[in-house]
Amino acid sequence: MSQSAVSRIWRAFGLKPHIVQTWKPSTDPQFVNKVRDVVGIYLSPENALVLAVDEKSQIQALDRTQPMLPLAPTVPARMTHDYVRHGTTSLFAALDIVSGSVIAQHYRRHRHQEFLRFLKLIDTAVPKDLDLHLLLDNHATHKTEPVKKWLLRHPRFHLHFTPPPPPGSTSSSAGSPNSPPGNCAAPPTTAWSNWNATFEAGPTNGTRTPSHSCGPRQPTRSSKPSPHTANELTTQDTSESPAVASATSTPAAAT
């Protein structure tokens, strides 16, 4: 069957093999109510501000070993392949979808203490006459007793939790081990001296670990090479062995 015939059949029946749709069923018995709650606060917020709040923990602060060379005519932007590690940070962010504004802050750790500090930051940044509806995932740091007590003292905060994922499902991000190696190839967006200044004050060892790989590490060489490799790596001895020497001396003695 020719390629044009296959194309005609696909078009005739509306087949698109290159398009795949995915879905994730939820086992939460309150799934419908939670979806209506989330959608409802976006459709009709009454004198309120809706913020989508999320955290990204264990962000690697990577910097290239040399400054990046900018783009030039007929020359692409260039940067070194190896990089230097500057520890990790956790990003807390709240997005206002209507205006596109973001309230964000870096912290050294990802605990309910940092989440409370971020709530206080939101409370300071948003005008007092507005109620706050925060859309959150089901992370444990959002439901601790100190957080609940703080919310009782600040009644303008209303937390809305998204339905939990089904059991056995996993989430992936740019920093996960399954991410393609190209994810860490982007140049830094700010000076790392400013990056470190946003960290929470705490003890740091100040170590800088250079790395020459991006993504999963390459397997290390075995301590005992295989015989084939050993034969290739071993320097050949050009001196004659005793057996060869005796073999060469026999014709001389016969003569």
N, C-alpha and C positions, 0 to 999 in steps of 0.2 A: 504494500500500500504506500502510495507516495505521500510526501509531506503536505502537498496541497490538499489531498483528499482528507487527511487527518484534520487539517485546519478547517475545512468546510464542515466536517462532522461536528467539531467542537463549537463552531459558530452557530450551526443549525440547532443544536440542543442546549446552547448556552453554557457549555462546560468551560471552566477555567481552572485547570489543574494546578496552576501556579499560585492560586489563592487558597489559603487555609484559615479558617476561623476557629478560634479557641474559646472555651468556656470553662468556668470553674463553679461547680455546684456547691452550695453552702448547706451545712447541716444545722445551722442556727435556727431554732424554732421561732425566734423573733426577727428573722431575716426581712420579711415584708414590712414590718413596722419600722425597722431601722432604716430601710431604704426610703420609705415615705418620710421619715423624720429628716434624713439628710437632704433629700430633694426638696422638701417643703421649706426648709430654712433658706435655701437658695432662691426659691420662687417668690417668697413673700416675707422678707425680713422686715420687721416693724421696728424702726428706730434702733437698728442693731447692725453690727458689723460681723460678717462671717469670715472666719480665718481657717484655712486648711493648715494644720500644724503637723509637722513630721520631724524626725531626727535621722541623721546619718552619722553613725558611729564608726570609729576606727578608720578615719580618713587618713591615708598616708600623705605626709607632707614631703613631697619629693621635689628636688631641684636638680637641674642639670649641672654637670661639673664645670661647664664653661658657659658664658653668656650666649644666648641665642643670636644668630646672625639674621638680620631682617631680610625681608623680601626685596629683591632688586630686579631691574629689567633683565629678562631671560635667565634669571638665577632664582631658584626657589629658596624659601626660608630654610636655614640649616641649623641643626643643633646636635650636640653630642649624644651618642647612644647610651652611655652610662649616666648614672644619676647618684645623688647623695640623699640619704634618709634623714629627716628632721623630726622623727617621732610621729605620733598620731594625734588627731583631734576629733572632736564630735561636734557636728553642726546641728543647731536647733533653728528651725525656720518656721515662720507663719506667713502664708500667702493670702493676700486679698485678691481674689480672682477678678473682681469688678474693676479695681483701679490698677492691678498689676504690681502693687507695692509689696515689699517683703520686709518683715522684721526678722532679723537673724543675729545669731550670736554663737561664737565658738566657746567650747568648754573642754577641759582636759579629760573629763570623765562623763559617763552617761548613767546617771542615777536619778532618784527622785529629788535629791537636793538640787541638782542642776535644772531639773524640770521646774521646780518651784522658783528658782531664780529667773528662768525664762518667762514664767507666768507674771512675775513682778515686773519684768521688762515690758511685756505687753500691756500691763495695767498702766504703766507710766507713759507709754507711747500713744495710747488710744485715748481720745477725749472722754471725760468722765460721764458725759450725758448719753453715751452709747452703750447698749448691752453688747456682750461679746459671746458669740457662738463659735466654739472651737470644734473642728472635726478632727478626730484622733483615731489612731489604730488602738489595738488592744494590748499594748505593751504594759508590762507590770508596773513600770515607773509612773504611769498615769493614774493608778488606782490604789496607791498606798494611803495609809491613815493620815500622815502629815499633809498630803495633797487634799484629801477630803476635808480635813479641818480648815485648811486655808480657803477652800472654795466656800465653805459655810460662812466665813467672815467676809467674803467678797461675792455677794449674791448676783452681781451683774455678769459673772462668768457662768456659761452653760456649756457643758461638755457633751458632745455627741460622738459615740463610738461606732465605727464602721463594723459591719458583720465580720466575724472572724473567718479565716480561711478554713477549708475542710481539713480533717486530720490527714497527716502524711504529706501535705503540700509544702513545698519549699519556695522561698523567695530568693531571687538573685539580684545583685546590684553590681555597679561598676567595680566595686572593690572585692567582689567575691572571687574565690579561687577558680571558678568556672568561667570567669570573664575572659574574653580574648586578650592576648598580650598587648594589643594596640591601645587598650584603654589608658595605660599609664604613659603614653608617648606624648601627651599634650604638654606644651610648655607651661610654666607657672604663670598665674594671673596676677600675682603680686609679689613684692619682695618678701623673702622668708623672714627677714628681720621683723617686718610688720606682722607676719603670720604668727610668729612666736610671741609677739606682744599681746595678742588676743587670748593667749592661753590663760587659764586660771593659775594664780600664783601657787607654786608648789615645787618640791624638790625635783630637779632634773639632773641627770648625769652628764648632759652635754655631749654625748657621744655622737659621732658622725660615721655611719657605716656605709661606705661606698658599695655599690652593687653594679655589676656589669651585665645583668640580665633583667629582662622585663617579663613577668609572668612566671610560670612554673620553672623551677631550677632544673638544669640538665643533670642526668644521672652521672654520678661520679664513677671514675674508673676503678675497677676491681683491684684489690691489693695483689691478687695472683693472676697475671695475664694468661690468656689461653695459649696453648702450644703454638697455634698459628701466629698469634701476635708476638709471642716470645721469639719465634724464629726470625720474624721481621725486625724486631727491635734489638736483638742480640748482635753485637759486632762479630763478624766472621773472623775466625782465627786462621791466618794464612800459613802458619807454621805447620810442618808435616807432623802427623801423628806417628807413634812408634810403628804401627802396622804398615803405614805408607812407607816409612823409612826403611823398614826391613824388606818390603817388596821391591823398592828401588835399588837396594844394595845387592839383592840376589843376582840379577843379571851381571852386575859388575864382577861379582865373585866368580861366576861361571866363566866369564871371559878370561 
